[in-house]
Amino acid sequence: MLNKWELIDDAEKRLEIVAEVTRKLYFIGDSPILKISALTGKGVHKLRPVLQDAIEQYHRRVPTRDVNRVIADAQSRQPAGHGVKVMYALQGATDPPTFTLFVNRELPHTYLRYLERSIREAFEFGSTPIKLRVCAQRSEEAHACPGVKNAPSTRRRRR
């Protein structure tokens, strides 16, 4: 939010300021930049809808089948390589949205960012922070991620 926007008369200077804010806050993603004037009230009406949208994104719940579909699509578009694969994924929490990925091997950090971006774009999370937990599945354990409910079991049942 850029306050006192009415004090900047020059259009080029306004563009420079927006570009500089975007450059310095690149890590926030596609957060909206609101230009307001608390003195005159100009632009203040835009604040409430943006806040409501951010709150809705923060509390958003995504069905497991949809999370797995997005992860599968992302993996088919760009495989991780070296046999690394996300076997199963689920959203374990909201506030912030937290996704747990069950993998057969450790995921490269760059690939993890790619999967986060895929989730963010598919479910329109915007600039809402997203947490990704990565749990390695091992055949001798139910899962290597304690405290995660509804995790797929990899134990073989005796018949």
N, C-alpha and C positions, 0 to 999 in steps of 0.2 A: 504494500500500500504506500503510495507516494502522496504525502500530505503537502499542503501549501502549493499545490499545482498552479494556482492562479497567479503566483508571483513570477512565473516563467512565461514571458510574452513571446519570445522567439521560437518559431516552429522547429527550426534546426536544432536549437538547444534542447528542446523537449525530446526530439528523436535521439540525440546524443545521450541524454540521461536514461532513457528507456533501454538503449543499446548497452550502456555501461552497467545498469542494474541486471540486465539479462546475462551479461558476460560474467559479472562477479558472483551471481547467484545461480550459475549453471547447474549446480548439484541439486537444486530443488526441482528440476524438471520443468514441466509445462505449467507451473503455477501462474495464475492470472496476476497481472500487474494492474492494480486499481489506482487511478489517478483521482484524488479527491481534494476538496477544499473544505476543511472543517469550519472555516470562517463563513463562507457563503453557502455551504451545504451542497455544493455541486459535486455530483458523483457519489455521494454518500448512499443514495438509494441502491447502488449496485452491490454494496457490501453484504446485505442480508442474504440475497440469493446465492452469492458465492460461498458464504459461510454455511448455509444450509446444504449446499452441494458437497462441500468438504466433509461435513458431519455425516452425511449419507454414505459417502465413499468410505469413511473410516469405520462405519458399522456394517458395511456390506458383507453378506454371506453368499458364498458361491457353492453350488452343489458339487460334490466330489466328481460326478461323471463329467461335468463341464471342465473342471480343472484338469482331469486326465485327458480329455479331448484336446485341450489347448497345449498341454505338454507333449502329447503324441504328435500333434501337427508341427510344433516347433522342432521336435526331434527329427521328423521326416524332412523338414525343410533344410535343417542344418544339424547333421549328426555330430555328437561330441567327439567321436574318434576314439581309437584304442579300446573299443568294446565297452565304453562307458555308456550306461543307459539308466534313465529314470524308469523304474519298474512300476511305480504307483505314486500318486500324489493326493493330498487332501488339504483342506483348509481346517486347521486345528483351532483357530481362534480369530476373533475380531478385536478391534481396539488396540493396536493396529491389526490389519489383516495379516495373518500368519499362516504360511503354507509349509507343509512338511513334505519333503521329497524323499522317497525311499529309492536308493540307488544301489547298483551292484558294485560300484567302485567310486572312489573320490572324484568329484566333478571339478574340472578346472574353474578357477575363479571367473574367467572371462565367459565361460559357458553358463555359469550361474547368473551372471548379469544379463545374458541373452534370454534366459528363461524368465527372469524377473520382468524384463521389458515385454516379453510375450504375454505374460499374465497381466501386466499393467495395461497393455493396449487392448487385449481381448475383453477385459471386464471393466474398462474405463475407470481405472483407479486414479487417473490424473497424477497429481503430485502427492497423493497420500502415501505415507511411508509403508512399505511392505517388508515383512520379515520372511526370510526363507530359512527353514531348518533342513539340514541334509542329514539323513540317517542311512548308514550303510547296512544293507541286509546281508545276513550270513545264514547259511543253511542250518547251522547248529543252534541258532537263536530265533526266537519269534520275531524280534526286531532289535536293532542296536540303538534304539532311541527311547530311553525310559520316559514314562509319563505320557506317551502318545497313545490315546485311545483309538479304537477302530483301525489299528494298523493291521495290514495283511500278515497273516502268519505264514512263515516259510517252513515250518516243521511238517514233516511227513507223518501222517497218521498211520498207525498199524492197522492192518485189516485182518 
